[in-house]
Amino acid sequence: MTDRGGPAAVHPIERESYRILDRRVDLSDLPPLTRSVVARVIHASADLDFARSMVVSEADLEAALVALERGAPVIADVEMVRAGIADVGVRCYLDRAPAGALPTRSAAAIRAACEEHPDGGVFVVGCAPSALSELVALAADGTVRPALVIGTPVGFVGAAESKEALRASGLPSVSNVGEKGGSAVAAAAMNALLRHVATARTNAGAEEQVGLEEGEQDG
């Protein structure tokens, strides 16, 4: 059964979706975090092509989980991406970008985000290729040092190229090859990681409770 990256209790529709996914594509050869991310993307998009086109590093995901567990900020390129991520603390800086900002408002918003979070942020770019290109450029000149970049912008103009640039940059990243992508894909990848964080926190809390109970018994 595909690892959902979270607690076993899930909605019946989600359970059935993953059952169908398991029947149609075999992700068992992927390492656990990568499998969770790819499965979540396919579940959200109903597009099996992502089983072949996603480019994910298990080591990058492991490091990102540590950063998230330590409270790393999560920054979305647009409000649609922020709305799709299951965490009320996600930030979006489009309101800092004036109308007519160049090259786009999304790129200007990323510049504002990088000024506020130069170190250790998790950036989720699912809509605007210009935002991803801007982030890669800012990282190249040392303005920002992300813990992870999820880059899956969609479109015929600049999307594939911006993702190629992300992979070539050497930044810790999650991306896909080609023009497909979108806000739902980026949010799904982020949600897969957040489920692992939530599970780790739940397990840690349970272990702490057991320790307290055992201490009371010893006393």
N, C-alpha and C positions, 0 to 999 in steps of 0.2 A: 504494500500500500504506500502511495506517495506520502512523504513527510510534509505535513502542512506547516511545520514550524511552530506549532502552538498546542494548546490543550486539546484533549481528545473530544471534548464536548463541542460539536459544531452544528450549525443549522442543517436540517435534512437536505435542503437544496444544495448546499455546499458539499455535503457528503456525497450526494449523487453525482455532482459535477466531477469530483475527484475520482469517483469510481469509473466514470466514463473516460476520464483522462487516462487513468491507469490502463484501461483496456486498449486505448488507441495509440499510446506512445510509451515506450519503456525508458524511464529515466534512472533506472537502478544502478547504472554504471557511474553516475555522477556522485561526487562527494556530498555530504549531508546538507550543508548550507547552500551550495550551488543548486542542488536538487530542489530545495524549498523555494528558492528564488525563481527558478525556471518554471516549476510547477505552478507557482502563484501567478506568474505572467500568463501562462497558457490558460489557466482557469479564468483569469480576468478578461482575456481577449478571445477565447475560443479559437485560437490560431496556433495550430501545431507546428507551423514554420519556426516558431520561436525555440523549439527544441533543438534546432540546428543553428539558428542565427545568434543566439545569446552568447556573449563573450563575458565570462565570469571567472574570477580567481578566488579559490577557496581561502587562500591566505589573506586576500584583501577583505573578504567578508568577515573572517575571524577578527582581524584588527578593527574593523568597523564596529563589530559587536562590543568589543572592549570599550571603544570610544563612546558608544551609545549608552552602555551601562554606567559610564562615568559622567553622563549628562551632556554629551556633545550636542550642539544645536543642529536642528534639521531645517534646511532652507529649501523652499520650492521656488521654481522659476515663475509660476503663474498660480492664480487662485484655484484653478481647476485641479491642479496637482495637489495643492495644500488640502483642498476639500476631500480628496480621495485617500489621504493618509490618515490612518486611525490613531492620531495623536493630536491633542488640542494645542500642543506647544509648537507645532510647525510654523515657521515664519515665511512670509512672502513680502518682498519689498517693492512691489509694483506701485504702491502708493507713494513711494519716494521718487519715482521716475516721472518727470513732467511730460505732458503731451508734446510730441515732436522730438523727443530725445533721440539722439543718433548713436549707433545705427538703428536701434529699436528701443522701445520702452523696456522690453525684457532684458536686453543687454545692460541698459542703464540700471535696472533693478539689481542685476547680479553685481554690478560694480558697487552699489550701495551695500549689498549684503556682505561683500568681501571686505569692505572698509570696517564693518561692524564685527565680523567674525573671520579674522584673517587666519586663525589657527584651529585646526581640528574639527571643522564643521562637516556635516554630511549634506551635500548638495544634490537635489533631486530635480533634474531637468527633463521634462517630458513633452514640452510643447514647442519651444522656440530654439531652432538651431543657432540663432544669433546669440542667445544666452549661453549656450554651451561653448561656442567659439570664444566668447568673451571670457568665460571662466578659465578655459585652457590658456588663453593669452595672459591672463592675470597670474595664473600659476607659474607660467614660464618666466615671468619677470620677478617672481618672488613675492608678489603682493598677497597671495593667499596660498595656504598649505592645507588642503582638505584632507579629512580622514577617509572620505570616500566620495566619489562622484557617480551618481546614477544618471547616465545620459542616454535617453531614448527618444529624442525629438523625432517628429514625424513630418514627412512632406517630400515634395519633389525638388525643392530648392534648398540646398545646403544641409539637409538632415544627415544623409549618409556621410557627407564629407566632414561634418562636425564630429561625428562619432569616430570616424577614422582618425581625426586629429586627437581626439581624447585618448584613443588606444595608443597612438604613437607618442603621446606625451609622457607615458610612464606613470601617470597618476593612478592611484588605486581606484578602480572603477568597475562599474557594471554597464554594459552597453549591448547593442545588437548591430549586426551587419545589415546595411540596406536602408531603404526609405521608410519601412514600417516603424511603428513605435507609438508614441502618444502619451497623454497624461495618465490614462488608466494603466498602461504598461509600467510607467515609472512609479506610480503610486503602489502598484502591486508588488514590485520588487522591494520597495521600502517597507511595505506592510509585512512581507515575509520576514525581514530582519527584525522588525518590531515585535512580531510574535515570538521569536526566539528570545528577545530581551525580556518580554513579559513572562515567558515560561521560566527563564532563569531566576527572575525575581520571585516568582511564586514558589519555586523549589527551594530557594534560599530562605524564604520566610517560613516554609514548612519545616526545614531543618532546624532553624532557630527555635521554632516553637517546640519541636521535639527535645532539643537541648534544654530548654527551660523546664519542660515537664520532667525530664530525667533528673535535672538538678533539684527540683522540688521533692522528688521521690527520695533522692539521696539524703536530702536534708531532714 
